[in-house]
Structures are given as structure tokens and as C-alpha cells.
Amino acid sequence: MSGKPRAVIGQVLSEELCHEIERRVPRVEVIRDASLIRPPRHIGDHGGDPAHERSPDQLRRFRAMIDSAELLYGVPDEDPAELHRTVEANPALKWVHTTRAGGGAQVREAELPPDALERIVFTTAAGVHAESLADFSVLGVLAGLRGLGTLQDAQRRTEWIERWPVKTVESATVVVVGTGHIGCAAARKLRALGAHTIGVQRSPHAQPQFDETVGYERLHEVLARADSLVVALPGTALTHHLIDRHALAALAPHASVINVGRGSTIDEVALVDALHKGRLRSAALDVFEVEPLPATSPLWGMPHVIVSPHGAAITAHEDDLIVDLFIENANRLLDGQPMRNVVNITEFY
């Protein structure tokens, strides 16, 4: 035993990045055993393959390792129940760093007792994925403005369709609901292309990425002006179905909807209905109310809908950025400084 605080790696992470933590946070002892971590199915699969079963001895050793943490990197197996178990088993645990931007939802789903929520600091990877999700937002806006779905549908039918006038980004108004890391990154890129950007937030205040900012009470008013709607909200009780049938009805029929936040923020049944009836032009969706999106969902077959399997955030450098954030927060914790991305334990975002 080194006497240093134990930082346990509870998820998939390369040995190279484990060494990076050791190099940049020499005040902690980094504990890991890759043989006990479920193997990843693809890049960004932090929880590993759920079909992988540990032997009884491996499970015992895995839990003993996790339960020895003072600092814990990742929710073990991305499983809120396993988070609950280790919190109950380990009174020495001080901090859990989730590898998701929406890690607050994992903390909520763990159903931890109030004393644990007060005792332990929970942080998220918010901001790490902002640029990638902003790119997807730009894709969705451009797809709507240029009629990508119409072009693809005609191409599948090998039909040379009549040309039609399109709206340029320079002449477009984009409403961004949610002005956190993702919403601001999307607005910055869209504004650079010439779009007029309107941010919708709980407590409106000027932000340089937006031409205008308004509160939730003016949501329907600004939606009526939108050529595109980008939803970049966390999933909370307050944001559940914030984009409901009334909000969707406020949009013009030529408008497109892009969701890079959480699936629960849009009433999916109402969205499908609006798309089916031609009351909206298109949608680009990276998140859904039920994931994986059921094969029976009408969204799969709609030519004007882009379905992305909640993967728009993943990049080859995702883990590098998450580890950078973990390292910064570890040093802040050890120095007694305020940490970044602390989960709100009332609303869990």
C-alpha cells in the first residue's frame, strides 16, 4: 500500500491512458486490472460487452477492486445497480467520474440514499462531446435546408426530379433549446456559417454564440420563426417532453428538428405524427425515447429522417478528452478546489 488515495479504473480504458493519469496525477495510486473489465465491442463502449460473463472468482475480484476506490473512474459496467452496490459497500468512496455527458441520469437511476449523494461528489463528461454533437447538428440543419431526404428518396427511385428553390444557411434562423456545452458549440458553428441563432434557456442571459437568448416562456414564440430547431437538453423532470405537440405545431412546415440531447425531451409520438402529416420537413435524431430504437418505429422508414444510433458523440479521441477532464478534476479534488461538471443531485444533470 502506497498511502496515496486509490483511483480505481472501473471501465474500459487503455493502459496508455492509465499511465497518463499516473504521470499527471502522481499523488494518487492508479488501480486497474484489464482482465476484470468487460471487453469493448467498439470504440466508445465504456461499459464493455454486456454478454460477457465473469467467472465467480473474476466477479469477486472485480468488486473487491471497485470497492477499494476513493476515486472511481466510470460507473462500473455502465450499470446504475452496480454503482448503488459499490456506494453502499464502500464508505471511503469520495468521487465518481462518469464517462457520459449525461452521467447524472446514471446517478439518478442508481437510487442512492441522500447521505451518499451528500458524501460523494459525482461528475460527468459534459463538454467532451460538444464539438462532435455540434457537427451532427450542422449536418441536420443542412440536410433540412437542402432537402437531403427528397434527394435520397429520388435517387433510390432513380428519378430525375424537378429542381426547387432552397434556403441558404445565411438566410436561416436556428433555434437552439439548451445552451450548455453542446448547444453553444452548435450555435457557434451555425453562426459562423451565417445563420441567425436564438438560444432558449431557463434563465436567459446574453451569450456570444447567440444573436438572441430567451427563456422557456418564449419557446413557442421563437419556434414560429425557426427554419431549424436544435434540441440539446439534458434529460430531467423539467425537460421531459418540453418539445411536445404544441411546440412542434408552432414550427413552420418547412422546419427541421435535430435532437442531440436526450430522447425524453421530445414527444416522439407527436414528432412522428408531424412528420407523417407533412407538418415538418425533416428530422435528424441521435437520441430516442427508447434505445435501441425499436424496429417497429415509423422513424426507420421515413425518407426525411436521419436515424443515428446514439453514436454522434463518439470520436477516436473521446477517451483522451475524458481522461483530461478526470485528471483536471482529480487535481482539483486533491487541492480542495471546486470541481468541474458536478452533478446537480436534485435534478441530476
C-alpha positions as CSV (number, residue, x, y, z in Angstrom):
1,M,0.0,0.0,0.0
2,S,1.4,3.4,-1.1
3,G,-0.7,5.5,1.3
4,K,-1.9,7.5,-1.7
5,P,-5.6,7.9,-2.5
6,R,-6.7,4.9,-4.7
7,A,-8.0,5.9,-8.1
8,V,-9.7,2.8,-9.5
9,I,-10.4,2.4,-13.2
10,G,-13.8,0.8,-13.3
11,Q,-14.4,0.8,-17.1
12,V,-12.6,0.1,-20.4
13,L,-9.5,2.3,-20.6
14,S,-6.2,1.8,-22.4
15,E,-3.0,1.1,-20.5
16,E,-1.5,4.2,-22.2
17,L,-4.2,6.5,-20.7
18,C,-3.9,4.8,-17.3
19,H,-0.2,5.7,-17.4
20,E,-1.2,9.3,-18.4
21,I,-3.2,9.6,-15.2
22,E,-0.3,8.3,-13.2
23,R,2.1,10.8,-14.8
24,R,-0.1,13.8,-14.4
25,V,-1.7,12.9,-11.0
26,P,1.3,11.4,-9.1
27,R,-0.5,11.9,-5.8
28,V,-2.8,9.0,-6.5
29,E,-2.3,5.3,-6.9
30,V,-4.0,4.2,-10.1
31,I,-5.5,0.7,-9.7
32,R,-6.7,-1.3,-12.7
33,D,-6.9,-4.8,-14.0
34,A,-7.9,-5.1,-17.6
35,S,-8.6,-8.8,-17.2
36,L,-11.6,-8.0,-15.0
37,I,-13.1,-5.3,-17.3
38,R,-15.7,-6.5,-19.8
39,P,-14.2,-6.3,-23.4
40,P,-15.4,-3.4,-25.5
41,R,-17.5,-4.1,-28.7
42,H,-16.4,-0.9,-30.4
43,I,-14.7,2.4,-29.8
44,G,-16.6,4.3,-27.1
45,D,-18.0,1.1,-25.5
46,H,-17.0,2.1,-22.0
47,G,-19.2,-0.5,-20.2
48,G,-18.0,-3.3,-22.4
49,D,-20.0,-6.2,-23.8
50,P,-23.0,-7.0,-21.5
51,A,-23.0,-10.5,-22.9
52,H,-19.6,-11.1,-21.3
53,E,-19.9,-13.1,-18.1
54,R,-17.2,-13.0,-15.4
55,S,-16.4,-16.2,-13.5
56,P,-17.4,-16.2,-9.9
57,D,-13.7,-15.5,-9.0
58,Q,-13.4,-12.7,-11.5
59,L,-16.6,-11.1,-10.2
60,R,-15.4,-11.3,-6.6
61,R,-12.0,-9.7,-7.6
62,F,-13.7,-7.1,-9.8
63,R,-16.0,-6.0,-7.0
64,A,-13.2,-6.0,-4.5
65,M,-11.2,-3.7,-6.7
66,I,-14.1,-1.4,-7.3
67,D,-15.0,-1.3,-3.6
68,S,-11.4,-0.2,-2.7
69,A,-11.7,3.1,-4.6
70,E,-11.6,6.5,-3.1
71,L,-11.7,8.0,-6.6
72,L,-13.6,5.9,-9.2
73,Y,-13.2,6.4,-12.9
74,G,-16.5,5.4,-14.6
75,V,-19.7,3.7,-13.5
76,P,-18.8,0.0,-13.3
77,D,-20.2,-1.8,-16.3
78,E,-22.2,1.4,-17.0
79,D,-24.7,-0.2,-14.6
80,P,-26.5,2.0,-12.1
81,A,-27.3,-1.0,-9.9
82,E,-23.5,-1.8,-9.7
83,L,-22.9,1.9,-8.8
84,H,-25.5,1.5,-6.0
85,R,-23.9,-1.6,-4.7
86,T,-20.4,-0.2,-4.5
87,V,-21.5,3.0,-2.9
88,E,-23.2,1.0,-0.2
89,A,-20.2,-1.2,0.2
90,N,-17.5,1.5,0.3
91,P,-17.8,4.3,2.9
92,A,-14.3,5.6,1.8
93,L,-15.5,6.5,-1.7
94,K,-15.2,10.2,-2.3
95,W,-15.7,10.8,-6.0
96,V,-17.2,9.1,-9.0
97,H,-16.4,10.4,-12.5
98,T,-18.9,9.2,-15.1
99,T,-17.8,8.9,-18.7
100,R,-21.1,10.1,-20.1
101,A,-22.1,13.7,-20.7
102,G,-25.5,12.7,-19.2
103,G,-23.9,10.8,-16.3
104,G,-26.4,12.4,-13.9
105,A,-29.0,10.1,-15.2
106,Q,-26.9,7.1,-14.1
107,V,-26.6,8.6,-10.7
108,R,-30.4,9.1,-10.6
109,E,-31.1,5.6,-11.7
110,A,-28.7,4.2,-9.0
111,E,-31.3,5.4,-6.4
112,L,-28.7,6.3,-3.9
113,P,-29.7,7.3,-0.3
114,P,-29.5,11.1,0.5
115,D,-26.5,10.6,2.7
116,A,-24.5,9.0,-0.1
117,L,-25.4,11.9,-2.5
118,E,-24.1,14.3,0.0
119,R,-21.0,12.4,0.9
120,I,-19.8,11.6,-2.7
121,V,-19.0,14.0,-5.5
122,F,-20.3,12.9,-8.8
123,T,-19.1,14.4,-12.0
124,T,-19.8,14.0,-15.7
125,A,-18.1,14.1,-19.1
126,A,-20.2,17.1,-20.1
127,G,-18.4,19.2,-22.8
128,V,-16.2,16.4,-24.0
129,H,-18.6,15.5,-26.8
130,A,-19.8,19.0,-27.7
131,E,-17.8,19.5,-30.9
132,S,-18.9,16.2,-32.4
133,L,-22.5,16.7,-31.5
134,A,-22.4,20.2,-32.8
135,D,-21.1,18.8,-36.2
136,F,-24.2,16.4,-36.2
137,S,-26.4,19.4,-35.5
138,V,-24.9,21.3,-38.5
139,L,-25.5,18.1,-40.6
140,G,-29.1,18.1,-39.6
141,V,-29.7,21.8,-40.3
142,L,-28.1,21.5,-43.7
143,A,-30.0,18.3,-44.5
144,G,-33.2,20.1,-43.8
145,L,-32.4,23.3,-45.7
146,R,-31.1,21.4,-48.8
147,G,-33.8,18.8,-48.8
148,L,-31.5,15.8,-48.4
149,G,-34.3,13.4,-47.8
150,T,-36.0,14.4,-51.0
151,L,-32.8,13.9,-53.0
152,Q,-32.1,10.5,-51.4
153,D,-35.6,9.3,-52.0
154,A,-35.5,10.3,-55.6
155,Q,-32.0,8.7,-56.0
156,R,-33.4,5.4,-54.7
157,R,-36.2,5.6,-57.3
158,T,-33.6,6.6,-60.0
159,E,-35.9,9.6,-60.7
160,W,-34.6,12.9,-62.0
161,I,-36.9,15.2,-60.1
162,E,-37.8,18.8,-60.7
163,R,-35.5,21.4,-59.2
164,W,-36.8,23.6,-56.4
165,P,-35.5,26.8,-54.6
166,V,-33.7,26.2,-51.3
167,K,-32.9,28.4,-48.3
168,T,-29.3,29.1,-47.5
169,V,-27.8,28.9,-44.1
170,E,-27.2,32.7,-44.3
171,S,-30.9,33.3,-44.5
172,A,-31.9,30.7,-41.9
173,T,-33.0,31.1,-38.3
174,V,-31.9,28.3,-36.0
175,V,-33.4,28.0,-32.5
176,V,-31.2,26.0,-30.1
177,V,-33.0,24.8,-27.0
178,G,-30.4,24.2,-24.3
179,T,-27.4,26.5,-24.2
180,G,-24.9,24.3,-22.4
181,H,-21.7,22.9,-23.9
182,I,-23.4,21.2,-26.9
183,G,-25.9,24.0,-27.6
184,C,-23.2,26.7,-27.5
185,A,-20.9,24.7,-29.8
186,A,-23.7,24.1,-32.3
187,A,-24.7,27.8,-32.3
188,R,-21.1,28.9,-32.7
189,K,-20.6,26.7,-35.8
190,L,-24.0,27.7,-37.3
191,R,-23.5,31.3,-36.7
192,A,-20.1,31.1,-38.4
193,L,-22.0,29.8,-41.5
194,G,-24.2,32.9,-41.3
195,A,-27.3,31.6,-39.5
196,H,-29.3,33.7,-37.1
197,T,-29.1,31.8,-33.8
198,I,-31.6,32.0,-30.9
199,G,-30.8,30.3,-27.7
200,V,-33.6,29.1,-25.3
201,Q,-32.6,28.6,-21.7
202,R,-34.1,28.5,-18.2
203,S,-32.5,31.8,-17.1
204,P,-31.9,34.0,-20.2
205,H,-28.7,35.8,-20.4
206,A,-26.6,37.0,-23.3
207,Q,-24.1,34.5,-24.7
208,P,-21.7,35.3,-27.6
209,Q,-22.7,32.2,-29.6
210,F,-26.3,33.5,-29.9
211,D,-27.8,36.5,-31.6
212,E,-30.7,36.3,-29.2
213,T,-31.4,34.4,-26.0
214,V,-34.9,33.9,-24.4
215,G,-36.4,32.0,-21.6
216,Y,-38.6,28.9,-21.8
217,E,-41.7,31.0,-21.5
218,R,-41.0,32.4,-25.0
219,L,-40.2,29.0,-26.6
220,H,-43.3,28.8,-28.8
221,E,-42.8,32.4,-29.9
222,V,-39.3,31.8,-31.2
223,L,-40.2,28.4,-32.7
224,A,-42.6,30.2,-35.0
225,R,-39.5,31.9,-36.5
226,A,-37.4,28.8,-36.8
227,D,-36.1,27.2,-40.0
228,S,-34.4,24.6,-37.8
229,L,-34.7,23.5,-34.2
230,V,-31.7,22.0,-32.4
231,V,-32.6,20.3,-29.1
232,A,-29.5,20.0,-26.8
233,L,-31.1,19.4,-23.4
234,P,-30.3,17.1,-20.5
235,G,-33.0,14.6,-19.5
236,T,-34.6,15.9,-16.4
237,A,-38.2,16.1,-15.0
238,L,-38.3,19.7,-16.2
239,T,-37.2,18.9,-19.8
240,H,-39.3,15.8,-20.2
241,H,-41.4,16.4,-23.4
242,L,-40.6,20.1,-23.4
243,I,-40.8,19.7,-27.1
244,D,-44.4,18.4,-27.2
245,R,-47.1,18.5,-29.9
246,H,-47.8,22.2,-29.1
247,A,-44.2,23.1,-29.5
248,L,-43.9,21.1,-32.7
249,A,-47.1,22.8,-34.0
250,A,-45.5,26.2,-33.5
251,L,-42.9,25.3,-36.1
252,A,-43.4,26.1,-39.8
253,P,-44.0,23.1,-42.1
254,H,-40.6,23.7,-43.8
255,A,-38.7,23.4,-40.4
256,S,-36.4,20.6,-39.4
257,V,-35.8,19.1,-35.9
258,I,-32.5,17.9,-34.7
259,N,-32.0,16.2,-31.3
260,V,-28.6,15.8,-29.8
261,G,-29.6,16.0,-26.1
262,R,-31.8,13.2,-24.6
263,G,-34.7,11.3,-26.3
264,S,-37.0,12.1,-23.4
265,T,-37.0,15.8,-24.3
266,I,-39.2,15.4,-27.4
267,D,-42.6,13.7,-27.6
268,E,-41.6,11.1,-30.1
269,V,-45.2,10.1,-31.0
270,A,-46.1,13.8,-31.7
271,L,-42.9,14.1,-33.8
272,V,-43.7,11.1,-35.9
273,D,-47.2,12.4,-36.4
274,A,-46.0,15.8,-37.5
275,L,-43.5,14.3,-39.9
276,H,-46.1,11.8,-41.3
277,K,-48.6,14.6,-41.9
278,G,-46.1,16.9,-43.6
279,R,-46.2,19.5,-40.8
280,L,-42.4,19.2,-40.5
281,R,-39.9,18.8,-43.3
282,S,-37.3,16.6,-41.7
283,A,-35.6,15.4,-38.6
284,A,-32.0,14.3,-37.6
285,L,-32.1,12.3,-34.4
286,D,-29.2,10.9,-32.4
287,V,-31.3,10.0,-29.3
288,F,-34.7,8.4,-28.8
289,E,-37.2,7.8,-26.1
290,V,-36.5,4.0,-26.3
291,E,-33.0,2.9,-27.2
292,P,-32.1,0.9,-29.2
293,L,-34.9,2.4,-31.4
294,P,-37.4,-0.5,-31.9
295,A,-37.6,-2.0,-35.4
296,T,-41.3,-1.2,-35.4
297,S,-40.7,2.6,-35.1
298,P,-42.0,4.5,-38.1
299,L,-38.9,6.7,-37.9
300,W,-36.8,4.0,-39.6
301,G,-38.9,4.2,-42.8
302,M,-39.3,7.9,-43.2
303,P,-37.2,9.3,-46.1
304,H,-36.8,12.7,-44.4
305,V,-35.4,11.3,-41.1
306,I,-31.8,10.7,-40.3
307,V,-31.6,7.9,-37.6
308,S,-28.2,7.9,-35.7
309,P,-27.7,5.1,-33.1
310,H,-26.8,7.5,-30.3
311,G,-23.2,7.5,-31.7
312,A,-22.8,11.0,-33.0
313,A,-20.7,11.9,-29.9
314,I,-18.1,9.2,-30.4
315,T,-14.7,10.2,-31.8
316,A,-11.3,8.5,-31.9
317,H,-10.1,10.9,-29.3
318,E,-13.1,10.6,-26.9
319,D,-11.2,8.8,-24.1
320,D,-8.3,11.3,-24.3
321,L,-10.7,14.1,-23.6
322,I,-12.5,12.2,-20.8
323,V,-9.1,11.4,-19.2
324,D,-8.0,15.0,-19.5
325,L,-11.1,16.1,-17.6
326,F,-10.6,13.3,-15.0
327,I,-7.0,14.5,-14.4
328,E,-8.1,18.1,-14.0
329,N,-10.8,17.2,-11.5
330,A,-8.5,14.8,-9.6
331,N,-6.0,17.6,-9.1
332,R,-8.8,20.0,-8.1
333,L,-10.2,17.4,-5.6
334,L,-6.7,16.9,-4.1
335,D,-6.1,20.7,-3.9
336,G,-9.5,21.4,-2.3
337,Q,-10.6,23.4,-5.3
338,P,-14.2,23.4,-6.9
339,M,-14.5,20.6,-9.4
340,R,-16.0,20.8,-13.0
341,N,-19.2,19.2,-14.1
342,V,-20.5,18.3,-10.6
343,V,-23.9,16.6,-10.9
344,N,-26.9,18.5,-9.5
345,I,-28.2,16.0,-7.0
346,T,-31.7,17.5,-7.2
347,E,-32.3,17.4,-10.9
348,F,-29.4,15.0,-11.8
349,Y,-27.8,16.8,-14.7
